[in-house]
């Protein structure tokens, strides 16, 4: 299936979850915020949130610094 992440088209397997997306993006151990179709998805729901073709996501990860 095709989804849009931060304006780019990404191919994922049918039935993929937000965790699968983060794994593909190599962001599994990073602190991220995910907006799915204009709704913020809590981290506790990433494993249960299935994606559908055409979904639009924004993924933002925190970068430390000073």
C-alpha positions in Angstrom: 0.0 0.0 0.0 1.0 3.6 -0.6 1.0 6.2 2.3 2.4 9.7 2.5 4.9 10.5 5.3 6.1 14.0 5.7 5.2 14.7 2.1 6.9 11.7 0.6 5.3 8.5 -0.8 6.2 5.3 1.1 5.3 1.7 0.2 4.3 -0.5 3.1 2.9 -4.0 3.4 -0.9 -4.3 3.7 -2.0 -4.3 7.3 1.2 -2.5 8.5 1.0 -0.6 11.8 2.7 2.6 13.0 5.3 0.4 14.6 6.0 -1.2 11.3 6.4 2.2 9.7 8.8 3.4 12.4 10.8 0.2 11.9 11.1 0.8 8.2 12.1 4.4 8.9 14.7 3.2 11.4 13.1 5.3 14.2 12.1 2.5 16.6 14.3 3.7 19.5 13.7 7.4 19.0 11.2 9.7 20.7 8.7 10.5 18.0 5.3 12.2 17.6 3.0 10.9 14.9 0.1 12.7 13.3 -2.2 10.4 11.3 -4.7 12.1 9.1 -4.5 15.3 11.3 -4.9 13.3 14.6 -2.0 12.8 17.1 -1.7 9.1 17.9 -0.4 8.3 21.4 2.7 6.2 21.6 0.7 3.5 23.6 -1.5 3.0 20.4 1.3 2.8 17.8 1.3 -1.1 17.8 -2.5 -1.3 17.4 -2.9 1.5 14.8 -3.2 -0.1 11.4 -2.5 2.0 8.3 -4.5 2.2 5.2 -3.6 3.1 1.6 -3.8 6.8 1.1 -3.1 7.7 4.8 -1.2 11.0 5.4 1.2 11.1 8.3 3.6 13.6 9.8 6.4 12.0 11.9 8.5 14.3 14.0 11.4 13.1 16.2 13.0 15.0 19.1 16.6 16.0 18.7 18.6 16.8 21.8 21.1 19.6 22.0 21.9 22.8 23.7 
